[in-house]
Each structure stands twice: as C-alpha cells, then as structure tokens.
Amino acid sequence: CKNFKVLLNRKEFYLMELLMLNVGQITTREAIIEYVWDRRSYVSQNTIDVYVSRLRKKIDSESKNMVISTIPCLGYQFSKKETLQKSRM
C-alpha cells in the first residue's frame, strides 16, 4: 500500500474522514450533511455531489486501490476497487 498526501479543504477533509470511518459501507447523504455541515443548514444535493466529485478527482489521481462510488438512491461508498467489483456481480 503506497502512502500519499492530498491537500483538502475543511469540508473535503470531513467528508473524507466520514467515508474512511465507514469504509466498505454506504454513507447516506443525511449522514454526510450531519457530519460535514450543520444539520440545521440547507445543503442541496448538488452541493454534496460537487464535494464528492472534487474528492474523487483528488483521490483517484493518487490511489489505484480505493474508489468513492455512488450507490443510487442511497449515498456513497469508499472501498477497495476489487471489493466493489465483487459486490456488483
């Protein structure tokens, strides 16, 4: 496993931390809002999508083994690429 550094802003850091705490599990949009933003704040679906997209670009450029996947209607999953492929079969 290769170690690498990725520069993240504060919200990206919290989002990545949450995904890593739940590696291999589905993280719902509601859980992301509660962890990354103040749950009393309005956060649009698009805002979450933008942060996940930014994080994917930063992680995918460095990591060959891990991936952030969208699980339709449920949320996101951070897992090893081969684990994700097996679970979809």
ABEGO torsion letter per residue (X at the ends): XBBBBBBBBAAAAAAAAAAAAABGBBBBAAAAAAAABBAABBBBAAAAAAAAAAAAAAAAAABAABBBBBBBGAEBBBBBAAAAAAAAX
